[in-house]
Amino acid sequence: MDSIFDRDLPRNPANFAPMTPLTFLQRAAEVYPGRLAVVHGELRRTWMEVYGRCRRLASALAAHGVRRGDTVAVMLPNTPPMVEAHFGIPMAGAVLNALNTRLDPESVAFMLDHGEAKVVIVDPEFTPVMKQALALRKRQAPLLVVDVEDPVYQGPVERLGSTTYEQLLAAGDPAFDWLMPHDEWDAIALNYTSGTTGNPKGVVYHHRGATTNAISNILEWDMPKHAVYLWTLPMFHCNGWCFPWTIAARAGVNVCLRRVEAGAMADAMKRHGVTHYCGAPIVHGMLVNAPEDLKAGLPRGVKAMVAGAAPPASMIEGMERLGFDLTHVYGLTEVYGPATVCPRHEEWDALDIGERARLNARQGVRYHLQEGARVIDPQSMQPVPWDGETMGEIMFRGNITMKGYLKNPKATEEAFAGGWFHTGDLAVQYPDGYIKIKDRSKDIIISGGENISSIEVEDVLYRHPDVLAAAVVAKPDPRWGETPCAFVELKPGAATKAQDIVTHCRKHLAGYKVPKAVVFGELPKTSTGKIQKFELRKRAGSASAIDV
């Protein structure tokens, strides 16, 4: 039955509008038209200029037949066209598909076909891969190829398309009456999962989720107006954790970076007064382990966000020495990047580094605008006790959750079974509500009938002063079924031996959890810095590890 508050109070354009992050750009241009928005090499652009270019892009795409719901793919590094793509493409009513720039041609071809891209915008650095991908496409539908020209890029240039990005924009209208979404449930972006087995899944984002996660980013960091953000996180990765839209909401500065290297990062931080940046542990480790002369003069108080793995004590100490404020977040492609955060409490500052590292290593609590993040028993679908011991699966629900998987209703149904998104990550929840991952369900090592958390062993490995990166997977064993195999990447100049690693682990772990094999060398990583455990599983099962 309707209440009195439902009668004669209709929703109308005066009191309701679909949520979309596109309005953040519009407001930044209206309120701060002359403020700096983009830095790239010697290039500087204001928010009014960026707004005009995004409207030109939307206009030009429309002129080329792009309509609501069409897909426009881009293969770009963290450069100004990538920032503009996050606004100009959805302003045409289209869906942005930011392709992983480190993928092989076969994967790119699959994504172009599966997403039914009508246009693809390509940076010259990735022309060789895209050229092969275009030849491998199976769809016969025409595809407009747009070549980007970037003066910062110094490599070879080969044209693939009939027009350049600047020519495309020149034909567009800077006063174009861009399209608001009909509904905030409309798709804004398509992102593909890693696809370690079989074809990757296409994760569909909606305007409401992009907006709510962008706002949550501001709230988690207390991000001020005109923040200066360094693009060390790839914008193709979960749309840069929604930070292109976040920076527009704060009328901040996008400091673009083609290549993530310690020297380039340090130089950009010093030159532009960077206040915020994000990345996987390897990105932060570049600065922590950089030569002292490179770190001299870095601005103090920089806020850094880390995801992909829990920050070890050595990283926390290193960041503190730099005067950086490190925030640990957790999420997946399906929840727009980070959707939980580990807020620090003032009383933690008085604790020793080991205890601080333990508390900061937790995945934390839900983002402000995410309805729920809980550890749930996947069989009963009931929350586990908040005792820090009972294991369950991390599940999300709320606005910061994908629409589903493109053209894959079975996978979508399975992912949302019981009204929650199932992550596949096994965890516990502590009495203070903070979540702590114990392992991926596929990463649990079962040795002699005992469950071993690979993350628990990795946490111990990271406490060794010579360890730069570590990962633990199962190694087949004729007696125990499987045992822990540690892959260790040492810091430059370290001479630690396998037995040293084992002795260190024995001080902190039960005997059956201690690695029975140790392999030294550089660890395989994804383009976003995550360690590729599926590659290590192959090595542990077939390559000769150093048994100890």
PyMOL commands that set and color helices and strands:
alter all, ss='L'
color gray80, all
select helices_A, chain A and resi 22-31+47-63+80-91+105-114+124-136+165-170+207-221+238-241+243-249+262-272+281-288+292-295+313-322+333-335+346-350+353-360+409-415+417-419+441-443+454-462+498-506+511-513+533-542
alter helices_A, ss='H'
color red, helices_A
select strands_A, chain A and resi 36-40+43-46+71-75+95-98+117-122+144-147+163-164+187-192+202-206+228-230+253-255+276-279+303-306+325-332+337-341+365-366+372-376+392-397+404-405+421-429+435-440+445-447+450-452+467-477+481-490+517-520+546-547
alter strands_A, ss='S'
color yellow, strands_A
deselect
rebuild
show_as cartoon
